[in-house]
């Protein structure tokens, strides 16, 4: 009402190409945090610690003995990254960062990105039902590492990330191509189609997929109600699966 900026538009939603009045924006408080860097350096430098984390579902919470869904579950640790050097392991549940509670997996990359490179953070984790506090020295996020972070599930029930040379090697894949499925929501369309965590999506509707951006565009381009054809690599094998949204 006072003409103050509350956010900066980053995307508009429209299925028809016409204005539907639905927009997505970056909150102005987040913009304020990066303005000094833009003024001084002309670019933004973010923190990175080298983990992929996923949301804790009710099923996962029960399986690891939690009474509620909370925290960020580490599904992958980048080899020789800050977290790996500090002793963070896959399966660790990060519940606090510098005393701030991690209520959801999406909280973690945001807090780490806001940390200045070179700064040491204190992570409180649950490992085998024991609480541990582990210090991790945050490093500078490089451009090629931007996509190695927690992401929200899409409308198909999938969470995906870029395939790095490290996780390609661990999965027994020779070439780092496609996008890696890091989690599949139980009961979702993806789950019913037979897609599994660890699968690498290399094609969607016969279109080659090289990164998360191409995957999202291909999925959004699929016609409503029509089955989507996925080509996935599972270990040494490749298999076609059809999914009905």
N, C-alpha and C positions, 0 to 999 in steps of 0.2 A: 504493500500500500504506500510505502514511503519511497518506492523506486529503487530499493536496494537490491543488489544481485544476491540471490539465494543459491544459484547453481548455474552450471554451464551445460547446455544440451550436448549430449554425445551421440544420441540415436533417437530416431522416431519410428514408432511401430505402425505399420499399415499393411494389410493384406491386399488392398485394392489399388494402392498407389495414391489414394486420396488422404487428406488430413483427417485422422480419427481423433485427434486431441490427446493421444497417448505418447508421452515422451519419456526419455531416460536422461538423467542429468548427473553430473559430478557435483556433490555438495560443495558449497563455497568454502567451508572450513578446511576441506581437503585441498582446495586450490590455494588457500592462504599458506598452507604448509610448504608448498613447492615454489611459491613466488620468489622468496629470497634466492633459491638456487637458480631460477631462471634469470633473475636480474644479474647475479654475480657470475654465473658460468654459461648461461645460455642453454642449459640442459638440466635434466633431473637425474640425480644419482640415487639409487635405492639400495637397500640392504638385501642380502641373500645369505641363506645358511645351507642350502642344498638338500632339502627334503621334499618329498611328495606326501601330502597328507590327505586323508579322506574323512568324510562325515561318519560319525558313529551312529549307526541305526539301532533300533531296539533289539534286533536279533544279535548284532555284534556286542551290544552292551551286556546282554544276558550271557553270551558265550565267554566274556572276559570278567564276569562277576561284578558289573556295575549296576547300581540301583537306578540310574538315570542315564539318558543320552547326553554326553558332554565331551568336550575336548576334541582334539584333532589326532586321529590315528595315523601314525607314520607307516605308509605302505612301501616307501622306497627311500633309500639314503644314497645321495650321489657320491660315488667313489672319490676319495681324497677331498671332499668338500668340507666346509667348516663343521657341519654336524657330525660327519663321519669321524673327523679328527677328534671331536669332543667325546665320542663314544655313544652317540645316539644310534639306536638300532631300529630296523623295521619291526613293527609290533609295539613299539613304545607309544603310550598315549600321553600327548602333551596337554596338560590341564592349566598351566599358568605360564606367563611370560612376564618377567620382572614384576611379579605380584598381581598382574592383571589376569583375570580368569579367561580361559579359552572355552567359550560356550559352544562354538561350532567351528568346523574345519576352516570356514572362510575367514574367521578372525585371525588365524595364524599368519597367512601371507601378508595381510594388510599391516599387522604390527611389525613384522620383520622388515617389510619394505620401508616403513617409516623410520627404521633404525639406521643411524649413520654408519657407513662402512668403517670398520676398525673398532667399533664399540662392542663391549662384551655384554651379552644378555644372560639372564638366569632363567633356565627352563625348569619348571617342575613337571616331572613325568611320573606315570604309573608304569611299572615294569614288574610283571609277575606279582601283582597286587601290592607291591612295595612302592612307596613314594621316594623319589630321588630328585635332587636338585643338581642340574648339570650346567656349568657355564659354557657358552658358545660364543666365539668371536665372529661377529658378522662381517662378511666381505661384500664387495661391490657387486651388484647384479649386472651381469653382462647381457647384451641384447639377445644372444642365442639362448639364454637361460630363462627368459621371461615366461615361457609357457610351462616350465617345470614347476608348477605350483598347484595348490588345490583349486578345483573348479566345481561349479554347481552342476548337478545332474541336469541333463536336457529332458525334453518332454518324452523321450523314448525310454528314459530310465538309465541312461549311460553317463558316466563321467570319463572323459578322455584327456590325454595329454600328448605332447610331442614325443616321438620316439628318439631317444638319445643313443649315441654309440654305446654308452654304459649299459642301459637297460636292454638294448638289442642283443648285446653279448650275453647278458644274464638269461635272456629268453631263448638263446640259441638261434638267433636270427642273424644272418650274415650282413644284411643291408639295413641301415636305419631309415626306413621309409614307412609312411602311413601314420596312423595315430593309435596309441596304446589305450586299451580300455582298463582303467584303474579300479572301477567299481560298477556293478550292475544292481539296480534296485530290485529286490525280490518282488515278484508278481507283476513287474512292468512288462511292456511290450517286448523290450530287449531280452528280458529273462525268459519269456515264453518262446521267443524265437531261437533260444539256445546260445545266445552270445554270452561269453564268459570273461571274467576278469583275467587279464593277461593276453587276451586276443589282440591282434593288431589288425585294424581296419585298413585295407589297402585300396578298396574301391567301394563307391556307393552309386548304385544304378549305373554301373559300368564306367563311372568317371574315376580316374586315378586320384587318390588322396595322399597329399604330401605333408599337410600340417592341419592344425585345429581349425584354422580359418576356412580352408577348403572343405573340411568335413562339415562344418556348420552350414556353409552355403549349399552344399549338396543335399543335406537333410532338409533345409528350409525350402529347397526347390522341389522337393518331392510332392506330388499331387495328393490332396487330401483324400483319405480313404483307400488310396492305392498302396499296394505292398512295395516296400523298399528292398532292393536287392543288395546285400552286403557280400563282399568278398573279404574273408578274414584269413590271416595267417595264424595258425595255432601250432607252435613248435616248428617242425619241419614240413607240416602239411598246410595246404590251402583248401578252404571250404567255402561254398556259397550258402548263405542263409537268407531267408526272406522274413521281413518284419512288417507287420501291419500296425501303424500308429493307432 
